[in-house]
Amino acid sequence: MTAAMAGTKQMDRNTIAGQIAFLIEADRLKGVTRNTLLADRSRFENSAEHSWHVALTASILFDSASAKGMDLSRILKMLLVHDLVEIDAGDLLCYDSDQLLSQKEREKEAAERIFGLLPDDQGGMLRQLWQEFDAMETPEAWFANAVDRLQPLLQAVRTQGETWRQHGIMKHQVVQRMQPIRKALPHLWCRVLEMIDNASEAGYLAQ
């Protein structure tokens, strides 16, 4: 075996080892509990379930997005990795503004560690997708954020706003949180507002 072949074999072995380490680490996302009840109210969902459900939501609603020419594959990858940092940082109630800054730092450190398990090219690509989602500056990121916010809204409405009521969430907070839907999926905006209005009238949201 030539030195070049030996080097390639070692590189392949290191690549595979890093990929396997990352995939095993990603399994831990199944153990991160979110502040969102399942629609049947049997338990709180975990972040891995959320990631799958949001990716499915994106697939179903993609053709009705306002922006055309987007890359669905890129969006799905973005959604599948956007919450991996919660393995280290945990899930934060999205309305907890007091904790957002410290959460961002924890997530940044988590991204360094978790994506760093992969070979540089793959890890760099996934971290870039995670950053793109967070920055919300591209059509794909806007759409990804829209479906990421729509999914828990549907669950909250279905569960009579139990977590909203538990945390004293107000109507205007939910409307503000749903703004990416207004831009990325405008045909759904009236329906979203209707659901929020109905939840408010039913007492699920504070005024």
N, C-alpha and C positions, 0 to 999 in steps of 0.2 A: 504494500500500500504506500502510495506516495505521500509526502508531507501535506500536499494540497488536499488529497482525499481524506486524510486523517483529520485535517482542520475542518473540512466540511462536515464530516461525521460528528465531530465534537460540537460544532455549531448547531447541527440539527438536534443533537441530544439536549443541548442547552435550551434551544427553542421549545422543544416538546416539554421539557421540565417546567419552563416558565408558563406555558399555556395550561398545563395540568394544574400547577399551583394556583393560577388565577381562577380556573373553573371550580376548584375545590373551595377557594375563598369565596367565590360568588354564591356558593350554596348557603353561606351564612345570612344572606339577605332574607331567606325564608324565615329566619328567626327574629327579624326586626318588626315589631308590632306597630302599626299605624294608628292614628286617632280616627279611624274610619270604620264604622260597623259594616259588616256584610249586609246585603239587601234583605236577607232573611233574619237579621238581627241576632244570629246565633253566636257571633263572636266578632272581635276586631280582625280586620284583614292584616296580612303581612305585606311587606314592601315588594317581595317577589311576585305575589299575586297581583298587586297593584300594577307592577310593570307589565305583566302579561296582559292584563285587562286593558290598560291604556294603549298598548301596541295593537290589540285587536280593535279597539275603538278607532284608532287612526286608520286602520285598513278599511273599516266600514265607511268612514266619513270622508276619506281622501278625495273621492271624485267630486264632492260638493264643496271643496275648499275654495276660498276666494282667489288665492294665488294659483296660477297655472304653471306647468312646467317644473314642478317640484320633484325631488328625488325621494320616492316613497321608501326605498331601501335605506337611505340615509336617515330618514325620520324614524323608521323602526329601530335601527341601531341606536339612535339617540335615546329613544324611549326605554330600550332594554338596559341601557347603562346609566341613565340619568340619576337613579337613586342608589347606585352601588356604594356611594360614599356613606350612606346611612349605616353600613356595616360597622363603621367606626364612630360616626357622628350621631347616629340615632335619628329617629323621626321627630321633627319639631312641628308643633301645631302651627299651621301656616299663618294664623292671625296673631301669633305671639311676637309682636314687633320688638319687644324688649330684648329678646334672645336672638334675633336675626343676625346681628353683627358677629357675635361670638360663634354662632352656628356656621357662618360662612368660613371662618377661620378653621374650624374643625373639619369642614367638608374639603377645604383646600388641602389640608394635611392628609386627609383620607385618600384623596385622589392621587396624591404623590405616592402613597404606599401601595394602594390597590392596583392602579394601572401600571405601577412600576414593577409588578410581578411579571408582566408580559415582556416579550422581546421589544426592543425600543420602537420598532416601526408600528407594531400593533398597539402597544401601550400608548404611544403618542397619538395615534389616530383616535382611539377611544377617549382619551383625555380631551382631545380637541372637540369631539362631539359633545362631551359633558360640558365644556366651557361654552360651546355654541348654544346649547340649550339654556344655560344659565344667563347668557348675555342677551338672548332674545333679540337679535339684530338681523336675522335672516328669515325669509318666508318659512323655511322648514322649521326653524326654532319657534316662530310664532304659532304655527299650526300644532307643533308638538306640545307647547305649553297650553294651547286651547283645549286639546283633548285631555291633557293631564289635569286640568281643572274641572272639565265637564264630568269626568268619571266620578269623582267623589261627591259632586253636586247631586248626581242622580241617586247615589247611595244615601245621601243625607235626606233627600226628599222622601225616598222610599221608607226610611226608618223614622219618619216623623221628626226629623231634626234632633235626634236624641243627643248627639255630640254638640250640636249648636247650642241646645238648651243647657247642657252640662257646663259649657264654657262661657255662656252669656254672649254669644256672637250676635252682632247687630246686622240688620238688613243691609245698611250701606257698606259694611265690610264685605259681605258676600258679593254685592253688585260690583264693587271695585275689584275683587279677586277674579271675577269672571270676565274682565275686559278683553283678554286675548281672544275669547270666543267671538266677541263683537267684530273683531278685525279679521280673524281667520275663517270663521264659519258664520257669516252675517245672517244667513237664512235661519239659523237656530236662535238668534239673539232674542227675538220676540218670545219664543218658547221658554228660553232661560229666564227672562224677566217675569213671565207668567208664573213659572214655578216658584221663583223667589217671592213674588207678591202673594201667592197662595200660601206659602210657608209662613210668611209674616202674618197674614190674616188668621191663620190657624194657631198662632202663638208659638211657632217653632223658632222664630227669630225675634230678637228684641228690636224695638223701634229706635 
